[in-house]
Amino acid sequence: MSNGIFGAITDSSRPGVPDAGRRIQWRKIQDPGYRFHRPPGARANGFRQSWGGQ
């Protein structure tokens, strides 16, 4: 799924996908280096784009 945050949440909510999948996604967000993957000057928009590229 390449729907950004909502795609990740939807994937984690599907039957057969363990709850650990959602925690892994959040750990990636909280990774100190993860914020640098966003384009400079872009906040929410760049954040969504970085997720959509997964």
N, C-alpha and C positions, 0 to 999 in steps of 0.2 A: 504494500500500500504506500502511495506517495502523497498522502493527504496531510502531511505535517503532523502536528500534535494530535489532531483528531484521528488521523490514520493510526498512530501508535496506540491511542487509547482504544480504538475499535479493535485493533489486532489483539490487544491484551484481554478484551472482553469476550472474544470469540470462544465457543466451547472447545476444550482441548488445549487452550493456551494457558499455561500456569501463571499464577499471580506473580511469580518471580520475573516474568517478562516485563511487567510494568515497572517493577523496582529497578531492573537493569536500565530501562529507558531513563528513569529519573536520576540514576547514578551518573549517566552520561551527561545529563543537563548540569548536575552539580559538580562535574569535573572542572577543576580550576582552569584547565587549558581549553575546555570546550567552547568558552565564549569567544575565543580568538578565531573560531571557524566562521563566525558571522562576518559579513562584509562590513567594512568601516563605515560608520555613520548610519548604519541601518540597525534599528532596534527590533521591534516585533516582526517587521517584514523580513529582515535578514535572518532572524531566528527561524521563521517558518520555512524560508528557502533552504536553510542548512538541513532541516529535517526532511524536506521534500526530496533532497538529493540522495537520501539513504537508499 
